[in-house]
Structure formats: structure tokens, C-alpha cells
Amino acid sequence: MDELVLVTGGSGYIGGWCVAELLRRGYQVRTTVRGPGREQDVTEAVSATVSAAADPVGRLSFAVADLTSDDGWDAAVKGADYVLHVASPLGISPRGAATPDAMVAAARDGTLRVLRFATGAGVKRVVMTSAANTASPSSYATEGVTDETLWTDPDDPALIPYRRSKTVAERAAWDFMGSDPDRTRSGTAQTELVTVLPGAVFGPILTTSNKGLHPRHPGLRGQARGPVPGPVPARDHPRPRPPQPPHHREGPPRPRLAAPPRPRHHPRLRPQPPRPPRRLAPALPPRPEASARPEAPVVPAETGRDRPIPRPPGQMLPL
């Protein structure tokens, strides 16, 4: 397969798995890293996951580019047919210098930068990894149907910076794509945008270079044994997915199966019939009077003892 796919953030968790799966399916893959020192980590991680028959090293190339700068993006998107925009700042800085506003700005400006270079290079489709919490009420306690038509309010002060950054970045992406509907690829085809909104993604890690980057879930490190993605709604452009009907509120009611009648009592606790009275043993004969009891034996005179030796009833004398 000669189609080239650009994956942003190939050294990250989701980006690394995207690179591995694309190579497994036969695509030519180019991924961006923020520095040349991360190329070896990605190569080793992918080579350990993808079989050697798929030639992962020969079909994988790298481009050094950062979301906060235009440098390197022109070369990164050159000749690409598709772009998987996965990279997004998590607000984690080794020196603790990141601020919420800087995190939101980096996510928004980085997304617009990728779209601008991708549309300029004539990419067919850009698939952006967003988040399910960009399409949900600000308060999760609010009941209702959640689909791609709902947007999280980015001005809600209760939002965490990561959720606000993902919401602002996706809104900016759709505004950018809708600002010029005549944007075409070599005058023949329009660049499409698709956003994927996963609820959560769990699974094994490809490399330990970024293990435990997210401090919010320290108990999940090394616990998952396979990829378990959460629900993934999507927003498609230019053919948006129609809203799904709320089946739990509209339409005919679901048939209910009649349950068998439950017993009033547990089989072991059911009332038992009365038992017949117990038969008593026959009464013992009365004990004989003291005068009728046998007297104690008398030792012969030759033993030197002529007085009787008392003994308790039922006790045997030694011979």
C-alpha cells in the first residue's frame, strides 16, 4: 500500500498504537516527535509489536515538529494522504511551568497549525482525537441525551484545564474547516475533517519512556492487559453523522418477559407438618429399700480382720 499517513505525537500512548496498527495494515507511516531523541524509542516499541514480516522499520519515517511552532510541519505533511492528529498537551511540565491558559492555547493553536498545513498540502482527510467530555454537560449530574450535537461550555469555571483545552481545540477545528468551504485538494477534492471522541482508552504500553505521565490515575499503571477503548462517538465533515434517536425515551416500549411466580417461602423454610409425639421409654422399677440391700462382705478371721469392709455400690474388690 502506497498511501502515506501522518500521525502526530507518535511517542505518546494513543499515537504509538496508531502507528503500530497502520504499519500492521500496510500503510506508509510518518510520525512527528518533538526531538530526534524520541525516534529510537518509537522504533523499538513498534518493532516489538509489529511482526518483522510487515517491515515496520522500512515503512516508518519521522519528522521533528512541535505543536507550538511552525517549524517542521511543512515537511511533515508533504506527500501525506491522511493525517491522524493525536498529539495534545496534557499540561504536565517537568519544571511545573505550564499554566491552564498556556495549555488551552497550545491545544487550540496546535490543532489549527496542523489543519492549516494539512489543507495546504492537499491532505484528503484529517482525523482528530478529541474527547467525550467535549460533548457532555458541564455537570455530569445533568440528565439527558448526549450526542455529537452537544458541546461542553468552555466558559464554565468548574472545568478542568484539560477538558477546556480539548473543547476549545475541537471548536476551533470545526470553525477553521467551515470558514472556507471551497478549500480543495488540487482543485478536485475537499479536505475532510473527522473528530473521534473516546471516553477512555486503557491497555498495555508500548514503551516505558512515557510510563506514568498522567498523575491522575497512578493506580492504573500496569493493570490493564489489553486495549479496552471506551465509547467513541464521532463528528464527521462534510457529511455529519445524524443524531441517534434516544431509544430509551421515544419509540415503542421494549417487550418484557413475565417472570415466573416467586415462592412465598424458601423450600427449606416452608412450614412443616406437625410431628407425632415422641414415644417415652418405660419407667424404671423403683430402687430397693436400704434394708433390702445386701450387706457388705466380711473378711475371713484368719486374715486378722473381722470387721466388715464397706464398699460403694457397683465397685469390685481386688482379689
C-alpha positions in Angstrom: 0.0 0.0 0.0 1.5 3.3 -1.1 -0.8 5.7 0.9 1.1 7.7 3.5 -0.4 8.6 6.8 1.0 11.2 9.1 0.5 10.6 12.9 1.1 13.4 15.2 2.6 12.5 18.6 3.9 9.1 17.7 5.8 8.8 21.0 2.6 9.1 23.0 0.3 6.3 24.2 -2.5 6.5 21.6 -0.2 7.8 18.9 2.1 4.8 19.3 -0.7 2.3 18.9 -2.0 4.2 15.8 1.5 3.9 14.3 1.6 0.2 15.1 -1.8 -0.6 13.7 -1.2 1.4 10.5 2.0 -0.5 9.9 0.3 -3.7 10.5 -2.3 -2.8 7.9 0.3 -2.0 5.3 0.4 1.8 5.3 3.4 4.0 4.9 3.6 5.9 8.2 5.3 9.1 9.2 5.0 10.4 12.7 6.1 13.6 14.4 8.3 13.8 17.5 9.4 16.8 19.4 13.0 15.9 19.3 15.3 13.4 17.4 16.0 11.6 20.7 12.5 10.0 20.7 12.8 8.3 17.3 14.7 5.3 18.7 12.1 4.8 21.4 9.2 4.7 18.9 11.1 2.4 16.5 11.9 -0.1 19.2 8.4 0.0 20.6 6.8 -0.5 17.2 9.3 -3.2 16.2 8.4 -5.2 19.3 4.7 -5.1 18.5 4.5 -5.4 14.7 5.9 -8.6 13.1 9.1 -8.3 11.1 7.2 -9.6 8.0 5.3 -6.2 7.9 8.7 -4.4 7.7 7.9 -1.8 10.3 11.3 -0.1 10.2 11.3 0.2 6.4 7.9 1.9 6.2 8.2 4.2 9.2 9.7 7.7 9.0 9.9 10.6 11.4 9.5 14.4 11.3 10.6 16.7 14.1 7.7 19.2 14.8 6.1 20.8 17.8 2.6 22.0 18.2 3.8 25.4 19.4 5.9 26.2 16.4 5.5 26.2 12.6 9.0 24.7 12.1 9.0 21.2 10.5 5.3 21.0 9.7 5.6 21.8 6.0 8.0 18.8 5.6 5.8 16.6 7.9 2.7 16.9 5.8 4.4 16.8 2.4 3.0 13.9 0.3 0.7 12.7 3.1 -2.7 11.3 2.1 -4.2 11.3 5.6 -3.4 12.9 8.9 -4.2 11.4 12.4 -3.9 14.4 14.7 -3.4 12.7 18.1 -0.9 14.9 19.8 -2.3 17.2 22.5 -0.7 18.8 25.6 -1.6 17.2 28.9 -0.4 20.2 31.0 2.5 18.3 32.5 5.8 20.1 32.6 8.9 18.7 34.2 9.6 22.1 35.7 5.9 22.8 36.6 5.9 25.9 34.4 2.7 25.0 32.5 -0.4 27.1 33.2 -4.1 26.3 32.4 -4.2 29.2 29.8 -1.0 28.0 28.2 -2.4 24.5 28.0 -5.6 25.7 26.2 -3.6 27.9 23.8 -1.2 25.1 22.9 -4.1 22.7 22.1 -6.0 25.3 20.1 -3.0 26.7 18.2 -1.5 23.3 17.6 -4.7 21.9 16.1 -5.1 25.0 13.8 -1.5 24.7 12.8 -1.9 21.0 11.8 -5.1 21.8 9.8 -3.5 24.7 8.1 -0.5 22.8 6.9 -2.6 19.7 6.1 -5.1 21.5 3.9 -2.4 23.5 2.2 -0.7 20.2 1.3 -3.9 18.7 -0.1 -4.5 16.0 2.5 -7.6 14.0 1.9 -8.8 13.6 5.5 -7.7 14.8 8.9 -8.8 12.6 11.8 -8.6 14.5 15.1 -8.6 12.8 18.5 -10.9 14.8 20.7 -12.6 13.6 23.9 -16.0 12.6 25.0 -16.1 15.2 27.7 -16.2 17.9 25.0 -19.7 16.7 24.1 -21.3 16.4 27.6 -22.9 18.7 30.1 -20.5 20.7 32.3 -22.1 18.9 35.2 -22.3 15.2 34.8 -25.3 15.2 37.2 -27.5 16.7 34.4 -29.7 14.0 32.8 -30.3 14.0 29.1 -29.2 12.5 25.7 -25.6 13.1 24.8 -24.6 13.0 21.2 -22.4 14.9 18.7 -24.8 17.9 18.7 -24.0 18.8 22.3 -21.0 20.9 23.2 -19.4 21.4 26.6 -19.4 25.0 27.8 -15.8 26.1 27.8 -16.6 29.2 29.9 -17.7 27.1 32.8 -15.2 27.9 35.6 -15.7 24.4 37.0 -14.0 22.7 34.0 -10.5 21.3 34.5 -7.9 22.7 32.1 -7.6 19.5 30.0 -11.3 19.3 29.3 -11.4 23.0 28.4 -8.4 22.6 26.1 -10.0 19.7 24.2 -13.3 21.6 23.8 -11.7 24.8 22.6 -9.4 22.9 20.2 -12.2 21.0 18.6 -14.5 24.0 18.3 -11.6 25.9 16.6 -11.0 23.0 14.2 -14.6 23.0 13.0 -14.7 26.8 12.7 -11.5 26.6 10.7 -12.9 24.0 8.3 -16.2 25.8 7.9 -14.6 29.2 7.3 -13.6 28.3 3.7 -15.9 25.7 2.2 -14.2 26.0 -1.2 -10.8 24.7 0.2 -9.9 21.9 -2.2 -7.1 19.4 -2.8 -5.5 20.3 -6.2 -8.9 21.7 -7.2 -10.6 18.3 -7.3 -11.5 17.2 -3.7 -12.2 18.8 -0.4 -10.2 18.1 2.7 -12.4 16.3 5.2 -12.3 16.6 9.0 -13.4 13.8 11.4 -13.2 14.0 15.1 -13.2 11.0 17.4 -14.4 11.4 20.9 -13.2 8.5 23.1 -14.5 8.3 26.6 -11.4 6.5 27.9 -8.6 4.3 26.5 -6.9 1.6 28.5 -4.4 -1.1 27.5 -0.7 -2.2 27.6 2.0 0.4 27.0 4.4 0.1 24.1 7.4 1.8 25.7 8.3 2.8 29.3 9.7 6.2 28.1 6.3 7.8 28.9 5.0 5.4 31.6 3.0 7.1 34.3 2.9 10.6 32.7 -0.6 11.2 33.9 -0.6 11.6 37.7 -4.4 11.4 38.0 -4.6 7.6 37.6 -1.5 6.2 39.4 -3.4 3.0 40.3 -3.9 2.0 36.7 -0.2 1.6 35.9 0.5 -1.9 34.7 -3.1 -3.1 35.5 -4.7 -3.4 32.0 -3.8 -6.4 29.9 -5.4 -5.4 26.6 -6.8 -2.3 24.8 -10.2 -1.6 26.2 -11.5 1.6 24.4 -14.5 3.4 25.8 -17.5 4.6 23.7 -16.3 6.6 20.7 -18.8 9.0 19.1 -17.6 10.9 16.1 -18.3 14.2 14.3 -17.8 13.8 10.5 -17.3 16.5 7.9 -18.7 17.4 5.4 -21.2 14.6 6.0 -22.1 14.7 9.7 -23.4 11.6 11.3 -27.2 12.0 12.1 -28.1 12.2 15.7 -29.0 8.8 17.2 -32.6 8.6 18.4 -33.0 8.3 22.2 -34.4 4.8 22.3 -34.9 4.9 26.0 -37.3 7.8 25.7 -39.0 7.5 22.4 -40.5 4.7 20.3 -42.4 1.6 21.3 -41.7 0.2 24.7 -39.4 -2.8 24.8 -41.2 -6.1 25.4 -41.0 -7.5 28.9 -40.9 -11.2 29.7 -43.1 -12.3 32.5 -41.1 -13.7 35.3 -42.2 -17.0 37.0 -44.0 -16.5 40.3 -41.7 -16.5 43.2 -42.4 -19.0 46.0 -43.8 -17.5 49.1 -41.3 -19.4 51.2 -38.0 -20.9 50.6 -38.2 -24.7 50.2 -36.2 -25.1 53.4 -38.3 -22.5 55.2 -41.7 -23.7 54.3 -44.0 -24.7 57.3 -43.6 -28.4 58.1 -46.5 -30.7 59.2 -46.6 -31.3 62.9 -44.5 -34.2 64.0 -46.1 -37.1 66.1 -45.3 -37.1 69.8 -42.2 -39.0 70.8 -42.7 -42.4 72.5 -41.4 -42.4 76.0 -39.3 -45.2 77.4 -40.9 -47.5 80.0 -40.5 -46.4 83.6 -37.7 -48.0 85.6 -38.6 -50.1 88.6 -38.2 -48.4 92.0 -34.9 -48.8 93.8 -35.0 -51.3 96.7 -35.1 -50.0 100.3 -31.9 -49.8 102.3 -32.9 -52.8 104.4 -33.2 -55.0 101.3 -29.7 -54.2 100.1 -27.0 -56.9 100.5 -24.7 -56.4 103.4 -21.0 -55.8 102.9 -18.8 -58.9 102.8 -16.9 -60.0 105.8 -13.2 -60.8 105.6 -12.3 -64.3 107.0 -10.9 -64.4 110.6 -7.6 -65.8 109.6 -6.6 -62.6 107.8 -6.7 -60.8 111.2 -9.6 -58.6 110.1 -13.0 -59.5 111.3 -14.7 -56.1 110.7 -16.8 -55.5 107.6 -15.2 -53.6 104.7 -17.7 -51.1 103.3 -17.7 -50.5 99.6 -19.7 -48.3 97.3 -22.4 -50.0 95.2 -21.1 -51.3 92.0 -17.4 -51.3 93.0 -15.3 -54.5 92.7 -12.9 -55.6 95.3 -9.4 -56.7 94.3 -8.6 -60.4 94.5 
